[in-house]
């Protein structure tokens, strides 16, 4: 009887370990994806929320400067397939792409038709990537994770602001309202992909930096502005990445990315991970 009980308990815990095995999230995309991978934001957030066994992978699929148009090339799609084949424990792919397509082409003086044409092209490219990933595994899920507002207010002055100032000029010098509105509209267009596919999800980060950091110098405290934020304002300069004292106009610092991944955790990963654990008791 004692032996039988021991075998039963061992079998139960073996089942638990099989159903709650360490998993990985594959990060695919551009510089936002690469910086999240380099900063280890996913691993830190997962660990802080009680899931140290779940880790992120992005060494071959998070590539700074890449566009959705780049990723639809057969060689780049194969890069994703190889990562999935080499890591069968991946069952979630985070796709962060489209920002460079937008920044490389959109201008504040675009006509509505020009804007719509660009939106549709980027959406088509993202759809191609999504369809390819879903075709690799019938159980895989995709989380679409895009961007928060840039800052072309505090980052374009002086010698250190040359790069951001040039990019702002290339964009036809949009106001925060113009740029944020366009970014919001583009993201809303992309979310139609998630609306139409049961294994694709979307979490918006719009206004997360304004909410988390606030604008203390303007007497706007953290928490005063709720997501999706104030379109008239940029992301706070305190949330932006600093490299050799140069403040970035588009990329977030490590703390900012931690906020984004926590947002993903709250709105997607938590339920996903808890569901995986609960399957052991079904």
Backbone as JSON, one array per atom type, in Angstrom:
{
  "sequence": "XXXXXXXXXXXXXXXXXXXXXXXXXXXXXXXXXXXXXXXXXXXXXXXXXXXXXXXXXXXXXXXXXXXXXXXXXXXXXXXXXXXXXXXXXXXXXXXXXXXXXXXXXXXXXXXXXXXXXXXXXXXXXXXXXXXXXXXXXXXXXXXXXXXXXXXXXXXXXXXXXXXXXXXXXXXXXXXXXXXXXXXXXXXXXXXXXXXXXXXXXXXXXXXXXXXXXXXXXXXXXXXXXXXXXXXXXXXXXXXXXXXXXXXXXXXXXXXXXXXXXXXXXXXXXXXXXXXXXXXXXX",
  "N": [[0.84, -1.21, 0.0], [1.91, 1.23, 0.84], [3.95, 1.41, -1.03], [2.45, 1.61, -3.41], [1.17, 4.05, -2.95], [3.36, 5.77, -2.97], [4.23, 5.49, -5.59], [2.03, 6.56, -6.89], [2.06, 9.25, -6.0], [4.52, 10.05, -7.06], [3.98, 9.8, -9.76], [2.04, 11.76, -10.01], [3.44, 14.15, -9.45], [5.26, 14.03, -11.51], [3.56, 14.4, -13.65], [2.74, 17.01, -13.12], [5.18, 18.38, -13.48], [5.58, 17.93, -16.19], [3.46, 19.28, -17.35], [3.87, 21.84, -16.53], [6.27, 22.65, -17.54], [9.42, 24.32, -18.03], [9.2, 27.17, -20.03], [9.53, 29.1, -23.09], [9.47, 32.38, -24.44], [9.43, 33.66, -27.61], [10.99, 36.43, -28.95], [10.39, 38.56, -31.55], [11.41, 40.93, -33.92], [12.14, 44.44, -34.12], [14.33, 47.17, -33.12], [13.13, 47.83, -30.67], [12.31, 45.33, -29.82], [14.84, 44.09, -29.73], [16.19, 45.6, -27.76], [14.61, 45.11, -25.52], [15.16, 42.42, -25.26], [17.97, 42.5, -24.84], [18.06, 43.97, -22.47], [16.93, 42.17, -20.82], [14.3, 42.27, -19.98], [11.91, 40.74, -20.04], [12.59, 38.36, -18.63], [13.18, 39.41, -16.11], [10.71, 40.54, -15.36], [9.02, 38.3, -15.48], [10.19, 36.69, -13.49], [9.85, 38.36, -11.25], [7.15, 38.17, -10.99], [6.72, 35.62, -10.15], [7.4, 33.56, -11.92], [9.99, 32.26, -12.58], [10.9, 30.2, -14.16], [10.1, 30.58, -16.73], [11.27, 31.91, -19.64], [12.69, 34.34, -21.96], [13.59, 34.48, -25.43], [15.69, 35.81, -27.91], [17.93, 36.11, -29.44], [18.52, 35.65, -32.14], [16.4, 36.67, -33.49], [15.54, 39.2, -32.81], [16.13, 42.15, -34.07], [17.77, 45.06, -34.5], [16.73, 47.9, -36.33], [15.32, 46.5, -38.25], [12.55, 45.95, -40.46], [9.01, 45.42, -41.05], [8.72, 44.89, -43.71], [11.23, 43.84, -44.28], [11.11, 41.41, -42.86], [9.36, 39.76, -44.21], [10.74, 38.54, -46.18], [11.87, 35.46, -47.57], [14.24, 34.41, -46.41], [14.33, 35.64, -43.91], [11.92, 34.89, -42.73], [12.52, 32.22, -42.54], [14.42, 32.37, -40.59], [12.87, 32.79, -38.31], [11.46, 30.37, -38.31], [13.56, 28.58, -37.89], [14.36, 29.29, -35.3], [12.12, 28.5, -33.85], [12.05, 25.77, -34.44], [14.43, 24.95, -33.27], [13.94, 25.36, -30.66], [11.73, 23.84, -29.16], [10.19, 24.31, -26.91], [9.07, 26.78, -27.07], [6.08, 28.48, -27.09], [4.84, 30.83, -27.37], [4.97, 33.76, -29.27], [6.27, 36.92, -29.3], [5.59, 39.68, -31.22], [7.07, 42.48, -32.35], [7.02, 44.92, -34.41], [7.1, 47.09, -37.31], [7.42, 49.73, -36.59], [9.72, 50.94, -37.7], [9.07, 50.84, -40.4], [7.05, 52.69, -40.41], [8.36, 55.06, -39.48], [10.26, 55.36, -41.47], [8.84, 56.1, -43.69], [6.44, 57.62, -43.28], [5.12, 60.98, -43.23], [4.36, 64.19, -41.84], [3.01, 65.75, -43.61], [1.59, 64.09, -45.24], [-1.06, 63.06, -47.39], [-4.44, 61.96, -46.66], [-4.9, 59.66, -48.25], [-2.3, 58.8, -48.87], [-1.4, 58.12, -46.34], [-3.2, 56.06, -45.67], [-2.51, 54.17, -47.64], [0.1, 53.5, -46.87], [-0.4, 52.46, -44.3], [-1.9, 50.18, -44.98], [-0.03, 48.7, -46.43], [1.95, 48.1, -44.5], [0.37, 46.7, -42.69], [-0.33, 44.5, -44.27], [2.18, 43.29, -44.57], [2.79, 42.64, -41.89], [0.71, 40.86, -41.43], [1.48, 38.79, -43.12], [3.77, 37.84, -41.82], [2.64, 37.02, -39.39], [0.86, 34.99, -40.26], [2.7, 33.15, -41.21], [4.09, 32.4, -38.87], [2.02, 31.26, -37.32], [1.5, 29.05, -38.89], [3.55, 27.35, -38.31], [3.09, 25.91, -36.01], [0.34, 24.43, -34.55], [-0.42, 25.09, -31.99], [0.74, 27.42, -31.2], [0.86, 30.79, -30.01], [0.48, 34.3, -30.68], [1.56, 37.41, -29.53], [0.89, 40.66, -30.15], [2.86, 43.34, -29.75], [3.4, 46.63, -29.61], [4.28, 49.98, -29.61], [5.1, 52.9, -27.56], [4.5, 56.44, -27.16], [6.77, 58.61, -28.93], [9.48, 60.98, -28.24], [9.98, 63.96, -29.39], [10.41, 66.42, -28.41], [12.01, 67.1, -26.18], [14.43, 66.23, -27.08], [15.72, 67.17, -29.34], [17.37, 69.33, -29.38], [20.46, 71.24, -29.49], [23.91, 69.99, -29.83], [23.88, 67.27, -29.22], [21.42, 66.52, -30.04], [21.27, 66.12, -32.75], [20.78, 63.82, -34.41], [18.14, 63.09, -33.71], [16.87, 65.48, -34.33], [17.27, 65.58, -37.08], [15.79, 63.35, -37.88], [13.26, 64.16, -37.07], [12.92, 66.3, -38.79], [12.88, 64.92, -41.24], [10.44, 63.74, -40.94], [8.78, 65.79, -41.48], [8.53, 67.58, -39.41], [6.48, 67.03, -37.31], [3.98, 67.92, -34.86], [3.66, 66.85, -31.39], [0.97, 66.02, -31.14], [0.22, 65.49, -33.82], [2.02, 63.44, -34.54], [1.6, 61.49, -32.54], [-1.1, 60.94, -32.92], [-1.07, 59.86, -35.5], [0.53, 57.57, -35.01], [-1.11, 56.2, -33.22], [-3.34, 55.68, -34.85], [-2.19, 54.04, -36.79], [-1.48, 51.82, -35.21], [-4.0, 50.95, -34.4], [-4.97, 50.07, -36.81], [-3.36, 47.85, -37.25], [-4.19, 46.19, -35.22], [-6.4, 44.94, -36.12], [-5.64, 42.55, -37.14], [-5.31, 40.89, -34.91], [-7.94, 40.9, -34.07], [-9.13, 39.27, -35.9], [-8.08, 36.73, -35.7], [-7.91, 33.87, -33.73], [-5.71, 33.0, -32.26], [-4.08, 35.11, -31.94], [-3.1, 37.97, -30.19], [-3.39, 41.26, -28.77], [-1.79, 43.86, -27.05], [-1.96, 47.1, -25.96], [0.35, 49.76, -25.46], [0.1, 52.43, -25.29], [0.51, 55.55, -23.84], [1.61, 54.54, -21.53], [4.11, 55.36, -20.52], [3.71, 58.05, -19.89], [1.86, 57.7, -17.87], [3.35, 56.25, -15.96], [5.72, 57.72, -15.4], [5.04, 60.42, -15.41], [5.07, 64.07, -15.48], [6.82, 65.68, -13.64], [8.05, 68.23, -13.46], [6.17, 69.84, -14.56], [4.19, 69.67, -12.79], [2.68, 67.39, -13.09], [1.98, 64.41, -11.91], [3.19, 60.99, -11.49], [0.77, 58.64, -12.48], [-1.23, 60.5, -12.8], [-1.98, 60.9, -15.46], [-3.85, 58.8, -17.36], [-3.59, 55.74, -19.26], [-4.98, 55.71, -22.57], [-3.22, 57.88, -22.55], [-2.15, 61.35, -23.07], [-2.52, 62.79, -26.09], [-1.38, 65.13, -26.87], [1.04, 65.3, -25.7], [4.48, 64.18, -25.43], [6.15, 61.0, -24.76], [7.49, 61.0, -21.46], [10.68, 62.54, -20.91], [12.21, 61.28, -19.01], [11.68, 58.64, -19.33], [12.95, 57.84, -21.58], [15.57, 56.31, -23.54], [19.02, 56.57, -22.72], [22.11, 57.07, -24.13], [25.45, 57.26, -23.78], [25.13, 59.84, -22.66], [23.39, 60.93, -24.49], [20.06, 61.57, -25.21], [17.55, 59.49, -26.32], [15.13, 59.77, -28.94], [13.15, 58.02, -29.6], [13.42, 55.41, -28.52], [12.97, 53.47, -25.52], [14.23, 53.57, -22.14], [15.73, 51.03, -19.98], [14.08, 50.78, -17.72], [11.69, 51.74, -18.71], [11.06, 49.78, -20.62], [10.69, 47.64, -18.89], [8.31, 48.4, -17.7], [6.61, 48.19, -19.91], [6.71, 45.39, -20.41], [5.67, 44.44, -18.04], [3.13, 45.41, -18.37], [2.34, 43.83, -20.54], [2.42, 41.41, -19.21], [0.38, 41.71, -17.28], [-1.88, 41.97, -18.92], [-1.84, 39.81, -20.66], [0.2, 37.64, -20.4], [-0.05, 36.71, -17.73], [-2.59, 35.42, -17.47], [-2.2, 33.47, -19.4], [0.0, 31.97, -18.38], [-1.04, 31.13, -15.92], [-3.14, 29.59, -16.8], [-1.78, 27.48, -18.0], [-0.64, 26.33, -15.72], [-2.96, 25.56, -14.36], [-3.92, 23.51, -15.93], [-2.84, 21.2, -14.99], [-4.49, 20.3, -13.06], [-6.88, 19.76, -14.17]],
  "CA": [[0.0, 0.0, 0.0], [2.82, 2.37, 0.91], [4.64, 1.48, -2.32], [1.49, 2.11, -4.38], [0.96, 5.48, -2.72], [4.57, 6.46, -3.4], [4.21, 5.52, -7.06], [0.97, 7.5, -7.3], [2.54, 10.61, -5.77], [5.58, 10.33, -8.02], [3.34, 9.99, -11.06], [1.35, 13.06, -9.98], [4.4, 15.25, -9.57], [5.82, 13.97, -12.85], [2.57, 15.05, -14.51], [2.84, 18.44, -12.86], [6.39, 18.91, -14.1], [5.42, 17.9, -17.63], [2.5, 20.28, -17.78], [4.33, 23.18, -16.16], [7.68, 22.69, -17.88], [9.96, 25.64, -18.35], [8.83, 27.59, -21.38], [10.2, 30.28, -23.61], [8.76, 33.32, -25.3], [10.32, 34.11, -28.67], [10.82, 37.84, -29.29], [10.7, 38.8, -32.96], [11.13, 42.3, -34.31], [13.11, 45.5, -34.41], [15.16, 47.64, -32.02], [12.4, 47.71, -29.41], [12.43, 43.93, -29.46], [16.23, 43.8, -29.39], [16.55, 46.22, -26.49], [13.93, 44.35, -24.47], [15.93, 41.18, -25.11], [19.26, 42.81, -24.23], [17.82, 44.41, -21.1], [16.37, 41.02, -20.08], [13.08, 42.77, -19.34], [10.96, 39.65, -19.85], [13.03, 37.47, -17.56], [13.05, 40.12, -14.84], [9.3, 40.68, -15.03], [8.49, 36.96, -15.2], [10.69, 36.28, -12.18], [9.21, 39.2, -10.23], [5.76, 37.75, -10.86], [6.64, 34.25, -9.7], [7.59, 32.58, -12.99], [11.41, 32.28, -12.98], [11.17, 29.12, -15.1], [9.7, 31.01, -18.06], [12.28, 32.85, -20.11], [12.54, 34.86, -23.31], [14.67, 34.23, -26.37], [15.63, 36.76, -29.01], [19.28, 36.36, -29.92], [18.59, 35.62, -33.6], [15.16, 37.17, -34.09], [15.31, 40.6, -32.41], [17.17, 42.76, -34.89], [17.63, 46.52, -34.58], [16.65, 48.45, -37.68], [14.53, 45.68, -39.16], [11.2, 46.4, -40.78], [8.09, 44.35, -41.42], [9.04, 44.57, -45.1], [12.39, 42.95, -44.24], [10.81, 40.11, -42.27], [8.57, 38.89, -45.1], [11.66, 37.85, -47.08], [11.97, 34.03, -47.21], [15.38, 34.15, -45.51], [14.01, 36.11, -42.56], [10.89, 33.99, -42.21], [13.21, 30.99, -42.16], [15.09, 32.66, -39.31], [11.86, 32.53, -37.28], [11.2, 28.93, -38.3], [14.71, 27.92, -37.27], [14.31, 29.54, -33.85], [11.05, 27.67, -33.3], [12.47, 24.37, -34.55], [15.53, 24.68, -32.34], [13.46, 25.57, -29.29], [10.35, 23.36, -29.17], [9.45, 24.76, -25.74], [8.46, 28.08, -27.36], [4.68, 28.41, -27.52], [4.37, 32.21, -27.51], [5.86, 34.66, -30.0], [5.97, 38.36, -29.22], [5.96, 40.35, -32.46], [7.2, 43.92, -32.2], [7.51, 45.29, -35.72], [6.28, 48.09, -37.99], [7.81, 51.09, -36.22], [10.67, 51.48, -38.68], [8.32, 51.06, -41.64], [6.33, 53.95, -40.22], [9.28, 56.19, -39.4], [10.99, 55.5, -42.73], [8.0, 56.52, -44.82], [5.37, 58.59, -42.98], [5.43, 62.4, -43.02], [3.22, 64.94, -41.32], [2.29, 66.37, -44.71], [0.93, 63.07, -46.04], [-2.51, 63.11, -47.6], [-5.1, 60.79, -46.08], [-4.71, 58.5, -49.1], [-0.92, 58.33, -48.68], [-1.35, 57.49, -45.02], [-3.93, 54.8, -45.76], [-1.73, 53.23, -48.45], [1.21, 53.03, -46.03], [-0.98, 51.6, -43.27], [-2.3, 48.91, -45.58], [1.16, 47.94, -46.8], [2.55, 47.57, -43.28], [-0.55, 45.7, -42.16], [-0.19, 43.31, -45.11], [3.45, 42.64, -44.23], [2.65, 42.03, -40.56], [-0.17, 39.7, -41.59], [2.28, 37.72, -43.72], [4.62, 37.3, -40.75], [1.75, 36.33, -38.44], [0.38, 33.75, -40.88], [3.82, 32.22, -41.28], [4.35, 31.89, -37.51], [0.92, 30.38, -36.93], [1.57, 27.82, -39.67], [4.63, 26.5, -37.81], [2.68, 25.11, -34.86], [-1.09, 24.7, -34.31], [-0.66, 25.52, -30.61], [1.48, 28.63, -30.89], [0.12, 32.04, -29.93], [1.26, 35.5, -30.97], [1.15, 38.64, -28.87], [1.33, 41.85, -30.87], [3.29, 44.35, -28.78], [3.97, 47.69, -30.42], [5.13, 51.07, -29.11], [4.51, 54.04, -26.86], [4.77, 57.68, -27.88], [8.16, 59.09, -28.95], [9.7, 62.31, -27.67], [10.72, 64.88, -30.26], [10.3, 67.73, -27.76], [13.17, 67.33, -25.31], [15.59, 65.47, -27.59], [16.18, 67.64, -30.66], [18.16, 70.55, -29.25], [21.9, 71.19, -29.26], [24.75, 69.07, -30.59], [23.5, 65.88, -28.97], [20.1, 66.23, -30.62], [21.34, 66.19, -34.22], [20.12, 62.67, -35.04], [16.69, 63.21, -33.5], [16.41, 66.64, -35.07], [17.22, 65.21, -38.5], [14.64, 62.46, -38.08], [12.06, 64.99, -36.93], [12.81, 67.05, -40.05], [12.46, 63.96, -42.26], [9.02, 63.47, -40.72], [8.11, 67.07, -41.74], [8.4, 68.27, -38.13], [5.14, 66.91, -36.73], [3.77, 68.2, -33.45], [3.33, 65.62, -30.68], [-0.39, 65.61, -31.46], [0.2, 64.91, -35.16], [2.76, 62.19, -34.55], [0.93, 60.51, -31.67], [-2.36, 60.55, -33.56], [-0.73, 58.94, -36.59], [0.99, 56.31, -34.42], [-2.3, 55.54, -32.66], [-4.16, 55.2, -35.96], [-1.5, 52.9, -37.39], [-1.61, 50.67, -34.32], [-5.38, 50.47, -34.46], [-5.11, 49.32, -38.06], [-2.68, 46.56, -37.09], [-4.89, 45.33, -34.26], [-7.42, 44.17, -36.83], [-5.09, 41.2, -37.3], [-5.67, 40.16, -33.69], [-9.4, 40.77, -34.01], [-9.6, 38.26, -36.86], [-7.42, 35.44, -35.5], [-8.12, 33.46, -32.34], [-4.44, 32.75, -31.58], [-3.3, 36.35, -31.97], [-3.57, 38.92, -29.17], [-2.75, 42.58, -28.83], [-1.8, 44.69, -25.84], [-1.49, 48.45, -26.28], [1.18, 50.42, -24.46], [-0.05, 53.88, -25.48], [0.36, 56.33, -22.62], [2.18, 53.88, -20.35], [5.22, 56.15, -19.97], [3.11, 59.23, -19.26], [1.23, 57.25, -16.64], [4.33, 55.77, -14.99], [6.74, 58.71, -15.04], [4.47, 61.75, -15.25], [5.88, 65.23, -15.85], [6.9, 66.39, -12.35], [8.39, 69.65, -13.63], [4.93, 70.53, -14.93], [3.24, 69.33, -11.73], [1.89, 66.23, -13.49], [2.64, 63.35, -11.17], [2.9, 59.63, -11.96], [-0.6, 58.23, -12.22], [-2.21, 61.54, -13.12], [-2.44, 60.67, -16.83], [-4.17, 57.39, -17.54], [-3.53, 55.23, -20.64], [-3.9, 55.78, -23.56], [-2.38, 59.06, -22.45], [-2.51, 62.64, -23.66], [-1.92, 62.84, -27.43], [-0.68, 66.4, -27.03], [2.31, 65.23, -24.99], [5.34, 63.04, -25.77], [6.54, 60.23, -23.58], [8.41, 61.82, -20.65], [12.1, 62.35, -21.21], [12.76, 60.36, -18.02], [11.44, 57.26, -19.76], [13.65, 57.56, -22.83], [16.89, 55.69, -23.44], [20.17, 57.47, -22.73], [23.33, 56.4, -24.56], [26.56, 58.21, -23.73], [24.5, 61.13, -22.31], [22.46, 61.36, -25.54], [18.71, 61.08, -24.96], [16.91, 58.95, -27.53], [13.8, 60.33, -29.2], [12.18, 56.97, -29.95], [13.56, 54.18, -27.74], [12.82, 53.59, -24.08], [15.26, 53.03, -21.27], [15.43, 49.71, -19.43], [12.93, 50.86, -16.82], [10.51, 51.88, -19.55], [10.73, 48.47, -21.18], [10.15, 46.83, -17.8], [6.91, 48.8, -17.57], [5.88, 47.6, -21.03], [6.57, 43.95, -20.25], [4.7, 44.24, -16.95], [1.83, 45.65, -18.99], [2.06, 42.6, -21.28], [2.15, 40.36, -18.22], [-0.93, 41.95, -16.67], [-2.98, 41.85, -19.87], [-1.79, 38.58, -21.46], [1.01, 36.53, -19.91], [-0.53, 36.17, -16.45], [-3.65, 34.45, -17.72], [-1.61, 32.36, -20.15], [0.81, 31.14, -17.49], [-1.91, 30.52, -14.92], [-3.89, 28.55, -17.5], [-0.87, 26.35, -18.14], [-0.53, 25.66, -14.43], [-4.25, 24.96, -13.99], [-4.18, 22.29, -16.69], [-2.37, 20.06, -14.22], [-5.53, 19.87, -12.13], [-8.13, 19.53, -14.91]],
  "C": [[0.87, 1.24, 0.0], [3.54, 2.55, -0.42], [3.71, 2.07, -3.38], [1.26, 3.6, -4.22], [2.15, 6.28, -3.18], [4.61, 6.59, -4.91], [3.18, 6.53, -7.55], [1.42, 8.94, -7.14], [3.63, 10.98, -6.77], [5.0, 10.59, -9.4], [2.66, 11.34, -11.13], [2.32, 14.2, -10.18], [5.12, 15.22, -10.91], [4.87, 14.63, -13.83], [2.63, 16.55, -14.35], [4.04, 19.03, -13.59], [6.28, 18.93, -15.6], [4.51, 19.01, -18.12], [2.96, 21.69, -17.47], [5.82, 23.32, -16.46], [8.12, 24.11, -18.2], [9.67, 25.97, -19.8], [9.65, 28.79, -21.81], [9.23, 31.09, -24.45], [9.76, 33.79, -26.34], [9.99, 35.56, -29.01], [11.28, 38.05, -30.72], [10.44, 40.27, -33.27], [12.35, 43.18, -34.42], [13.89, 45.92, -33.17], [14.44, 47.59, -30.68], [12.44, 46.28, -28.91], [13.84, 43.6, -29.0], [16.61, 44.38, -28.04], [15.84, 45.54, -25.33], [14.68, 43.06, -24.2], [17.25, 41.46, -24.41], [19.12, 43.24, -22.78], [17.28, 43.3, -20.21], [15.08, 41.4, -19.35], [12.08, 41.65, -19.08], [11.34, 38.78, -18.66], [12.87, 38.12, -16.2], [11.59, 40.21, -14.41], [8.68, 39.32, -14.7], [8.92, 36.49, -13.81], [10.0, 37.06, -11.06], [7.76, 38.79, -9.99], [5.61, 36.26, -10.57], [6.81, 33.18, -10.76], [9.05, 32.58, -13.45], [11.76, 31.2, -14.0], [10.81, 29.48, -16.53], [10.63, 32.12, -18.52], [12.01, 33.27, -21.55], [13.79, 34.58, -24.13], [14.55, 35.22, -27.52], [16.97, 37.0, -29.68], [19.39, 36.37, -31.44], [17.4, 36.28, -34.28], [14.77, 38.58, -33.66], [16.43, 41.42, -33.0], [16.9, 44.26, -35.06], [17.63, 46.98, -36.03], [15.78, 47.68, -38.63], [13.12, 46.23, -39.32], [10.31, 45.19, -41.04], [8.36, 43.92, -42.86], [10.26, 43.66, -45.19], [11.99, 41.53, -43.85], [9.97, 39.22, -43.17], [9.46, 38.2, -46.13], [11.79, 36.39, -46.63], [13.11, 33.73, -46.25], [15.07, 34.56, -44.08], [12.89, 35.29, -41.93], [11.52, 32.67, -41.78], [13.96, 31.16, -40.85], [14.13, 32.4, -38.14], [11.61, 31.04, -37.17], [12.33, 28.18, -37.62], [14.7, 28.09, -35.75], [13.25, 28.66, -33.2], [11.44, 26.18, -33.34], [13.53, 24.0, -33.52], [15.12, 24.81, -30.89], [11.99, 25.15, -29.2], [9.54, 23.76, -27.94], [8.84, 26.15, -25.93], [7.01, 27.85, -27.78], [4.04, 29.8, -27.6], [5.42, 33.0, -28.29], [5.39, 36.08, -29.79], [6.48, 39.01, -30.49], [5.91, 41.85, -32.25], [7.84, 44.45, -33.47], [6.58, 46.35, -36.33], [6.7, 49.51, -37.7], [8.76, 51.71, -37.23], [10.01, 51.72, -40.03], [7.6, 52.4, -41.59], [7.28, 55.13, -40.26], [10.03, 56.43, -40.71], [10.16, 56.13, -43.84], [7.0, 57.63, -44.51], [5.92, 59.99, -42.82], [4.16, 63.12, -42.58], [2.4, 65.59, -42.43], [1.67, 65.34, -45.66], [-0.55, 63.39, -46.23], [-3.14, 61.9, -46.92], [-4.9, 59.52, -46.92], [-3.3, 57.92, -48.97], [-0.78, 57.59, -47.36], [-2.03, 56.12, -45.05], [-3.14, 53.75, -46.54], [-0.58, 52.65, -47.64], [0.7, 52.1, -44.94], [-1.28, 50.21, -43.83], [-1.1, 48.06, -45.94], [1.81, 47.31, -45.57], [1.68, 46.47, -42.69], [-0.44, 44.39, -42.95], [1.09, 42.55, -44.78], [3.38, 41.96, -42.87], [1.77, 40.79, -40.64], [0.59, 38.51, -42.18], [3.16, 37.04, -42.67], [3.78, 36.48, -39.78], [1.29, 34.99, -39.02], [1.49, 32.7, -40.93], [4.08, 31.59, -39.91], [3.27, 30.9, -37.09], [0.99, 29.04, -37.66], [2.64, 26.86, -39.15], [4.16, 25.53, -36.74], [1.22, 25.43, -34.57], [-1.39, 25.19, -32.9], [0.0, 26.85, -30.28], [0.55, 29.83, -30.87], [1.06, 33.21, -30.19], [0.69, 36.66, -30.18], [1.75, 39.8, -29.64], [1.6, 42.94, -29.84], [4.0, 45.45, -29.55], [4.68, 48.74, -29.57], [4.34, 52.02, -28.21], [4.96, 55.29, -27.6], [6.26, 58.04, -27.84], [8.27, 60.43, -28.23], [10.6, 63.12, -28.6], [10.6, 66.3, -29.73], [11.58, 68.05, -27.0], [14.47, 66.78, -25.89], [16.21, 66.04, -28.85], [17.05, 68.89, -30.58], [19.65, 70.29, -29.09], [22.62, 70.15, -30.1], [24.3, 67.62, -30.43], [22.17, 65.51, -29.61], [20.09, 66.18, -32.14], [20.56, 65.05, -34.87], [18.61, 62.77, -34.91], [16.12, 64.4, -34.27], [16.29, 66.33, -36.55], [16.03, 64.29, -38.79], [13.34, 63.24, -37.99], [11.83, 65.8, -38.21], [12.35, 66.14, -41.18], [10.97, 63.64, -42.15], [8.17, 64.72, -40.97], [7.71, 67.78, -40.45], [6.99, 68.22, -37.53], [5.11, 67.38, -35.28], [3.54, 66.87, -32.73], [1.93, 65.12, -31.01], [-0.46, 64.93, -32.82], [0.86, 63.53, -35.17], [2.06, 61.12, -33.72], [-0.38, 60.03, -32.28], [-2.11, 59.57, -34.69], [-0.31, 57.58, -36.04], [-0.19, 55.52, -33.86], [-3.14, 54.93, -33.78], [-3.51, 54.0, -36.64], [-1.66, 51.66, -36.52], [-3.01, 50.09, -34.37], [-5.64, 49.67, -35.73], [-4.5, 47.93, -37.92], [-3.46, 45.63, -36.17], [-6.02, 44.55, -34.92], [-6.96, 42.74, -37.07], [-5.48, 40.34, -36.1], [-7.18, 39.94, -33.6], [-9.89, 39.61, -34.86], [-9.01, 36.87, -36.65], [-7.45, 35.06, -34.02], [-6.82, 33.25, -31.58], [-3.52, 33.97, -31.59], [-3.94, 37.35, -31.01], [-2.82, 40.23, -29.33], [-2.89, 43.27, -27.49], [-1.22, 46.04, -26.22], [-0.69, 49.03, -25.12], [1.01, 51.95, -24.49], [-0.31, 54.58, -24.14], [0.97, 55.71, -21.39], [3.28, 54.71, -19.7], [4.69, 57.4, -19.29], [2.5, 58.85, -17.92], [2.26, 56.91, -15.56], [5.25, 56.87, -14.5], [6.15, 60.09, -14.76], [5.41, 62.83, -15.79], [6.02, 66.11, -14.6], [7.22, 67.86, -12.49], [7.17, 70.49, -14.01], [3.8, 70.21, -13.95], [2.24, 68.25, -12.18], [2.58, 65.0, -12.92], [2.35, 61.98, -11.8], [1.49, 59.2, -11.54], [-1.65, 59.25, -12.59], [-2.8, 61.34, -14.52], [-2.65, 59.17, -17.01], [-3.98, 56.98, -19.0], [-4.91, 55.38, -21.29], [-3.14, 57.09, -23.6], [-2.95, 60.28, -23.13], [-1.78, 62.77, -25.0], [-1.15, 64.13, -27.67], [0.72, 66.38, -26.42], [3.14, 64.07, -25.5], [5.42, 62.09, -24.58], [7.53, 61.08, -22.78], [9.87, 61.51, -20.96], [12.74, 61.37, -20.23], [12.59, 58.9, -18.42], [12.28, 56.86, -20.96], [15.06, 57.01, -22.58], [17.98, 56.75, -23.5], [21.42, 56.65, -23.08], [24.46, 57.43, -24.63], [26.05, 59.64, -23.57], [23.54, 61.65, -23.38], [21.1, 60.73, -25.29], [18.06, 60.69, -26.28], [15.52, 59.56, -27.69], [12.74, 59.27, -29.4], [12.23, 55.76, -29.02], [13.47, 54.46, -26.24], [14.06, 53.08, -23.35], [14.82, 51.69, -20.69], [14.2, 49.73, -18.52], [11.63, 50.99, -17.61], [10.09, 50.55, -20.15], [10.19, 47.52, -20.1], [8.66, 47.13, -17.6], [6.08, 48.17, -18.68], [5.67, 46.11, -20.85], [5.64, 43.63, -19.08], [3.28, 44.45, -17.47], [1.4, 44.42, -19.8], [1.69, 41.46, -20.31], [0.74, 40.5, -17.66], [-2.07, 41.62, -17.63], [-2.96, 40.56, -20.69], [-1.08, 37.44, -20.75], [0.46, 35.9, -18.64], [-1.6, 35.11, -16.66], [-3.11, 33.24, -18.46], [-0.84, 31.42, -19.22], [-0.05, 30.43, -16.46], [-2.73, 29.4, -15.54], [-3.05, 27.31, -17.67], [-0.76, 25.58, -16.84], [-1.82, 24.93, -14.07], [-4.53, 23.67, -14.74], [-3.75, 21.06, -15.93], [-3.48, 19.49, -13.32], [-6.86, 19.62, -12.83], [-8.43, 18.02, -15.03]]
}
